[in-house]
């Protein structure tokens, strides 16, 4: 188009401007999608050091690295993770941090929901890891109030767990966690300790959906001041849709409803 496009033929200045615009766009993509991830991966030198079972079909992958104190990340954000081992090195997948980095360690918790995530439980220790990110606006920075309600189900509690670490101490935190069985509660002990440490409230709804329904009346009973809170929701699409709908019906303003899109 630059060489033969009708609007540009005979207009050398226009050709120069458009050539520079395309070059700048391409350079920006290369810098932020290739150069920065490569630089960050080389700088931090992540390697898998432990695979920890957490719940049926759920494992936490602990990596060690260098200069993790300089890795700027907020609770609730995610990275694109590329595990440089046979069969996995060529694809990157988004996983939220399940804890803020604690140098020299960083951790992600993954549910076996597909071929890639299922294979992560068998990654050899010492495997190098490349990362791209952090990404995501599902963070405390989006708060409009000093009270929050965190609602999660399944492995959707992982960004909420990291967010609990990142919330300022004065923020009032209420948490609702949904699970069909007690043994399926992801990061149960850690969530309990973090909520207790900040004198928050934790509600664990355990049982079949037909017996334990997360509905308008239950949420209003558990969190009567929900209208004055920011609501963070993470979980399977159907679950998240229902919680968002309930929050709206209970009077939570749209700008105070924050949802992380998890597709299981």
N, C-alpha and C positions, 0 to 999 in steps of 0.2 A: 504493500500500500504506500509506503514512503517513497518508493522508487517510481511506481507507475500510477498511483492514485490521482484521479482527476483534480481534486482540490489542492494537491501538492505540486503537481507538475508546473514548472515555471515559477515556483515560489520558494526559492532557496531558504529564506528565513523561516517559513512555516515548516520546511523539512528539517531544519536544524532543531527547532523547538520540539517537534514531535519525536525526533530521534533521541533527544535528551530526556524527554518524558518517559519513553519506553525504556531507555537505559537505566534511568533512576528507579523505575518500578521493578525491573528485573534485578537490579542490584539490591534493592530493599528486601525482596523475596529471598535472594541468595544469602544475604547477611543474617536475617532473622529466622529463616527456616533451615538453613544449612550451617552457616558460619558460627552463629551463636550457640546452637546445640552442640556442635563439635567442640568449640572452645570450652563450653561449660562441662562437657563430659570429660575432656582431657584434664581440665583444672581439678575436678573433684574426684576422679579416679574411683568410681564406685565399683564395688565387688560384693557379690552375695556372700554373707557370712553365716546365715542361719535361716532355716525354714521352720516356722513354729505353727503347729495345728492350733486352731482357735475354736472352731465349731465344725460340725459335719460339713465337709466340702469347702471349708474356709481355712486359708493359711495366711500367716503374716510372713512377709519376706523382709528380712533385715539385711541392709547393706551397710558397709563401712566405706568411708571416703575421707578425702582431705579437704580442708578449708570449708567445712560445712557451716561454720559460723558465719561465713560470708554469703551463704545461699539465702537470698531474700525470698521468703515464702510465708504465706499466711495460712492459718488453719482454715480448712475447707477447700483449698486449691488442689489442683492435680497436675501431674506431669504425664507426658508421653514417655512410656518406658520401653526400652529396646534391650532385651537380654541377649547378649552376644554369644549365643551357643547354637549348636546345630539344630536347625529346624525353626529357630525363633529369631535369629539375628536380623532377618530381612523385614520384619514387621514390628511396628510400634503400636502400643495400646494405651489408652488413657486410664490411669488409676489414681484415685485421690490418696493423699497421705493419710495414714491412720494415726499419726502423732506428729507433732512438730519435731524437726531434726534435733537430735541430742548428740552433738559431735562426740565421737566420729561416726555416729549411726543415724540412719534414716530408714523409715519403715513404711511399707505399703501392705494393706490387707486385701486379699483377693478371694472372691468366690468362684468355684469351678462351674462356670456357666457356658463354656464353649471349649473348643480344642485348645486355644491358646492359654486361657486361664487355667484349664484343667492340667496342662503340662507344667505349669509353674511349680507345682508341689514337688516335682522331681528335678528341679534345676540343680546342677552340681555346685557345691560350695566353691567359691573362687571365681565364678562366672563374672565377667565384666558386664557393666550396665551403662548404657548411654541414655541420657535424659534430654527431653525438650520441654521447656516451660520455666517457671510455673504458669498455669493458665487458670482462669475462672474468677468470677466475681461473687461466688458464694462464700462470703467472708464477713467478719464482724464489721468491716469497713462500711457495709451497706446499712448498718443499723440506723434507725431514726429515734430509738428510745433507749432507756437504760434497763429494759426488761426484755427477755427473749423467751420464746418457746421453741425448742428443738424437737422435731418429730422425725423418727426414722424407723425403718424396717429392714431386716436382713442386713446385708453388707452395706446398706445405705447409711448405717450409723457411723461408718468410718470417717467421713469428713466432719460429722458432728462431734466425734470424739476429739479430733484435732482442734476444732473450733472451741471446745470447752477449755482447752489449754490457753487459747489465744485471747479469749474474752477478758477484758479488764476485770479485776477482782470485785469491783463495786457493782457489776452488772448482775441483776437477778435472773437466774437461769432455771427454767422449768423444762423437763425432758420427758417425752413420751416415746417409749420403744415398744414396737409390736413384733410378736413372734408366735408361731403355732406351737412350739415346744420350748421348754426352758433351756434345753441343751443347744438350741439353735441361736440363742442370744449371742451376738458377735461382740467381743471385747467387753463382756459383761462386768468383770471385776474392775477393769479400768474405768468404765463409765460410772460405776457406783462410787469409786473412790474420788473421781474428779468432781462429781456432783456434791458429794458430802463435804469435800474440802472447801467448796465455795458456799456451803449452806444452802444449796439449791434443792429442788424437788425432782425426784425420779419416779415415774410411773411406768411399770412394766406390765404390758397387756399380753398375757400368755394364754393361748388356747385356740381352738378352731374359730374361724371367722363367724360361724353360725352361733357360737356360744359367747364369744367375746367380740362384740361389735364396736368398732371405733366410729361412732356416729356423733351427730350434733349434740345430743343430750349428754353423752359421756364426756366429750371434750369440754363442754360448758361446766360440768360438775368438777372435772379435774383441774381445770384452769379457768376459774370464774372471771379473772381479769384479763382474758386473752385480747380483748379489744385494745388494751394499752400496751401490748407487746409486739415486737417483731417476731414473725413466725418463719422459721427455717424448716424446710421439708426435704427429705431425701429418701428414696426407696423406689420400688417398682412403680411403673407408670400409673397403674390403676389405683394403687395406694396413695401415691402423691396427688393424683387428680382429686381423690375423695377428700384428702386433708385440706387441700387448697379450697375446695368448694365449701367445706365446713367453716374454714376461717373466714371466708367472705360472708357467709350467712350470719356468723357471730359478730360481724361488724369490723373486722380487721381491714384497714385501708389497703388498697392494692399495692401501694409503694412500700408497705411493710410486710409483704409476703414474698419470701425468697425461696426459690426452688432449684435444686440441682437435678439435672436431667439424667437419671439412671435408666437404662433399658436392659431388662433381664430376659 
